[in-house]
Amino acid sequence: MNKPPIVTIVGAGLAGCEAAWQLAKRNIPVRLIEMKPEKYSPAHKYPGFAELVCSNSLKAEHLSNASGLLKAELRAMDSLILKCAEASRVPAGGALAVDRERFSDAITEALKGHPLIETETGVVSEISRPRRASSPRSPRSPASSPPGR
């Protein structure tokens, strides 16, 4: 049986963390690279993954609006982000708001503890295109190049 390739995800924000979780749930190994704590943007203060920097609210939960429908879809997908948000919930009326540090810590712990997710700290400044091992690349003619190239 062929071993699946490792998927590299750059950035442990909300999307990167959820992508890593969903892939690992499907038995696909992941390498998650996060710049913190090696480097912080001006907005980042906390070393954990999925840091919420502007607001602790993930918006309304009612199914009558887009953010509520998105949460229902995330629940159906067994979302790590939503599971951790619900576990770190703070009162906020009809919105799902979280304790930022508890939320980040729960996501960080879940991902670092998953056997199919390898986490790495570092700044990614370049992404190279992998070469096929089976045959050398032939040059593309302008007509066969994808749009924008």
C-alpha positions as CSV (number, residue, x, y, z in Angstrom):
1,M,0.0,0.0,0.0
2,N,1.3,3.4,-0.9
3,K,2.0,5.9,1.9
4,P,0.2,9.2,1.3
5,P,2.4,12.2,0.7
6,I,2.9,14.7,3.5
7,V,0.9,17.9,3.0
8,T,2.7,21.0,4.0
9,I,0.5,23.9,5.4
10,V,2.1,27.3,5.9
11,G,0.5,29.2,8.7
12,A,-1.3,28.0,11.8
13,G,-4.2,30.6,11.7
14,L,-7.8,29.5,11.6
15,A,-7.7,28.1,8.0
16,G,-4.3,26.4,8.4
17,C,-5.3,24.7,11.7
18,E,-8.6,23.5,10.3
19,A,-7.0,22.3,7.1
20,A,-4.4,20.3,9.1
21,W,-7.1,18.8,11.3
22,Q,-9.4,17.8,8.4
23,L,-6.5,16.2,6.5
24,A,-5.2,14.3,9.6
25,K,-8.7,13.0,10.3
26,R,-8.6,11.5,6.8
27,N,-5.2,9.8,7.6
28,I,-3.2,12.2,5.5
29,P,0.1,13.3,7.2
30,V,0.6,17.0,7.7
31,R,3.5,19.3,8.3
32,L,2.2,22.6,9.8
33,I,4.7,25.4,9.7
34,E,4.0,28.5,11.9
35,M,6.2,31.6,12.2
36,K,5.4,32.2,15.9
37,P,7.1,32.4,18.3
38,E,10.1,33.0,16.0
39,K,8.5,36.0,14.4
40,Y,5.3,38.0,15.2
41,S,3.4,40.4,13.1
42,P,2.4,43.7,14.7
43,A,-1.0,42.3,15.4
44,H,0.1,39.0,17.0
45,K,0.9,38.8,20.7
46,Y,0.2,35.2,21.8
47,P,2.4,32.3,20.8
48,G,-0.4,29.8,20.3
49,F,-2.1,28.7,17.0
50,A,-5.3,30.3,15.7
51,E,-4.8,33.5,17.6
52,L,-7.8,35.8,17.3
53,V,-6.3,39.3,16.9
54,C,-9.2,41.7,16.2
55,S,-12.1,40.3,18.1
56,N,-13.0,37.3,20.2
57,S,-16.3,36.9,18.4
58,L,-16.9,34.3,15.7
59,K,-20.2,36.1,15.0
60,A,-23.8,35.1,15.2
61,E,-25.0,31.5,15.6
62,H,-28.5,31.8,14.2
63,L,-29.2,29.7,11.1
64,S,-30.9,32.7,9.6
65,N,-27.6,34.3,8.6
66,A,-24.4,33.2,6.7
67,S,-22.2,33.0,9.8
68,G,-24.7,30.7,11.5
69,L,-25.0,28.5,8.5
70,L,-21.2,28.2,8.2
71,K,-21.1,27.1,11.9
72,A,-23.7,24.4,11.2
73,E,-21.6,23.2,8.2
74,L,-18.4,23.2,10.4
75,R,-20.2,21.2,13.1
76,A,-21.2,18.6,10.4
77,M,-17.5,18.4,9.4
78,D,-16.3,17.8,13.0
79,S,-14.5,21.1,13.0
80,L,-11.6,21.5,15.4
81,I,-12.0,25.3,15.3
82,L,-15.7,25.1,16.2
83,K,-15.2,22.4,18.9
84,C,-12.5,24.5,20.6
85,A,-14.6,27.7,20.3
86,E,-17.6,26.0,22.0
87,A,-15.3,24.7,24.8
88,S,-13.9,28.2,25.4
89,R,-17.1,30.1,25.0
90,V,-17.8,33.3,27.0
91,P,-21.2,35.1,27.2
92,A,-22.0,37.2,24.1
93,G,-25.7,37.1,23.5
94,G,-26.5,35.4,20.2
95,A,-22.9,35.3,19.1
96,L,-20.2,32.7,19.6
97,A,-17.4,34.5,21.5
98,V,-14.4,32.9,23.1
99,D,-11.7,33.3,25.7
100,R,-8.9,34.0,23.2
101,E,-6.1,32.2,25.1
102,R,-8.2,29.2,26.1
103,F,-9.3,28.9,22.4
104,S,-5.7,29.2,21.1
105,D,-4.3,26.8,23.7
106,A,-7.0,24.1,22.9
107,I,-6.3,24.2,19.2
108,T,-2.5,24.2,19.7
109,E,-2.7,21.3,22.1
110,A,-5.0,19.2,19.8
111,L,-2.8,19.8,16.7
112,K,0.6,19.3,18.5
113,G,-0.8,16.1,20.1
114,H,-2.1,14.5,16.9
115,P,0.1,11.7,15.6
116,L,-0.3,12.6,12.0
117,I,0.5,16.3,12.4
118,E,4.1,17.5,12.7
119,T,4.5,21.1,13.7
120,E,7.4,23.3,12.9
121,T,8.4,26.8,13.8
122,G,9.9,29.0,11.1
123,V,9.4,31.7,8.6
124,V,8.6,30.5,5.0
125,S,10.0,33.0,2.6
126,E,9.8,30.9,-0.6
127,I,7.9,28.0,-1.9
128,S,9.5,25.9,-4.6
129,R,7.6,23.9,-7.2
130,P,8.4,20.2,-6.7
131,R,10.0,18.4,-9.7
132,R,8.6,15.1,-11.0
133,A,11.0,12.2,-10.3
134,S,9.9,10.0,-13.2
135,S,11.0,12.2,-16.2
136,P,12.7,15.5,-16.8
137,R,10.4,18.5,-17.4
138,S,10.0,19.5,-20.9
139,P,9.7,23.2,-21.6
140,R,6.1,24.5,-22.2
141,S,5.2,26.3,-25.3
142,P,3.3,29.6,-24.7
143,A,0.1,28.0,-26.0
144,S,0.2,25.2,-23.4
145,S,1.1,27.5,-20.4
146,P,-1.7,28.1,-17.9
147,P,-3.3,31.6,-18.0
148,G,-1.2,34.2,-16.2
149,R,2.1,32.6,-16.8
